[in-house]
Amino acid sequence: MSRIFWDTNLFIYLLEQRPVHLHDRVVALRKQMIHQGDELLTSSLTLGEVLVQPLRRNWADLAERYKAALSQGARIIAFDEIAAQSFAEIRAYHPSVKPPDAVQLACAAVSEADLFITNDDRLSGIAVHGVGEVKALSEVQLNGRE
């Protein structure tokens, strides 16, 4: 069993079902994770980010469905004092990493994620203490394929 942290963009593809090719890839990834018994992790920042559009459009029912989907499907990691220390280290040693990305990576680090998956190629391969690997979605093997 692995602990796999998803960046916000993967949840957006999953929940909004677009773009179709990325939605399909994320669905296949999630099915593979369930089959392997992997734990899905994300941060409280992800929860906030996926709620923006439904709330902006005054779709409270959709916001509640998104919130329930994340809460039931993933372990949500809080950005706390320990994560703040990791955030500071990430920003100190990797100044090109933007603050929201550093929050995500810090939460992955405190949860000791084996893998952090994002669709932001700029983060792919970055070394973060506490995170096994950081990969772009396109780099993740699905059922033995790249």
N, C-alpha and C positions, 0 to 999 in steps of 0.2 A: 504494500500500500504506500502510495506517495501522497505528499501534500502539495497540491498544485494551486497556485495563486493566479487568478485571472484579473487582468487589468480591466478597467471599465469598458473599453471598446468591445470586448468580447460579449459582455452582457447586453450592450446596445444591439449588436448584431442578432443575438439570440432573441431578445424581447421584441425588437421592432421588425424582425424577420427581413431585414434588408441591410446591405445589398445581398441578393439571393445567394451568390457564390460564397460569401463570407458566413452568412447564416447557416448554410448547409455544412460548411467546414466546422463551425462551432458546434452544431448539433452532433456531427460525427465524433468530434473530440469528446463531448460530454458523454455520449453513449459509450465510447471506449473507456473513459474514466470510470463510469459506473461499473462496467464489466470487470475492470481491473481492481475495483474496490478503492479507488483513489479518493482522497478528500478534497473537495473544492473549497478554496479560501478566497476571500476578497476583503476589502476594507470598508469602513464606514464612509469613506469618501466616495467609493463606488455607489453605495446606496444613495447618497445625496445627489450624485451626478445623474443617475438614471431617473430620479424623480423630477428633475428640472422641467423637462418638456411637458409631461402630463400636468404639472402644477401651473406652468405658464399658460397652458391652454384651458385651465380650470377643469381638468378631467380628474377629479378627486378619486373616482372609482378606479381609473386606470393606475393612478399613483398607488393606491392600496394594493392592487393586483401585483404591480411591480415589486412593491415592498414585501409582500407575502412570498412571491417567487424567490427573491433573493434570500430572505430569512429562512425559508424552508429548504432551499437547494444548496446553500453555501454557509460556511462558518464565517461570520463577519468579524473582522479584526478591528478593534478600536485603535485610534491614534492616541496613545497615552504618553506618559513621561518616558518610558523605555523606547517607544517608537520615535519620540522627539529626539532622543540622543542619536539613534540610528539615522534619522533624517539629517541631523547636523553633520554627521560623518559623511553621508552620501554627498551632501551639498559641498562640503569642504574638499573632498577628494575627487569629486566629479562635478565641477562648476557648470558644465553644460547641461546637466540634468535639471529640468524645470521643477519648481517646487511641488506641483501636484504629482508629478512622476516620482519625485523623491518621497513623498508621503506614501504612495503605493508601495514602492520598494522597501521603505522602512517597515511598513506593516507586514510585508512578506518576510522580512528579515526576523522580526520578533516572533513570527509564527513558525520560523525555521522551515520555510517552504523549500521543497526539493526543486521546484520549477516555478518560474514566474513567466507567464505568457502574456504578450502584448501584441498589438498590431503596429506598434511604433518601432520601426526598424532602427531608429537612433538609439534605443535602449538595448537592443539585442547584443548579447555578449558582454555587457558591463558586469564587472565583478563587484558583488555586494556581500559583505560578511553576513552570514546567516541565510543566504539564498544559494541553493545548489547551482542553478543555471538561470539565466535570463535569455529567453528566446522569443523571436517574432513568431506569430501564428503560422506564417508560411514555412517556418523551419521545423515545426513540430510534426513528428511522424504519426501518421494515422494508419493503423492496421498494417504496419510494416512498410508503408510508402512515405516518401518525403512529400 
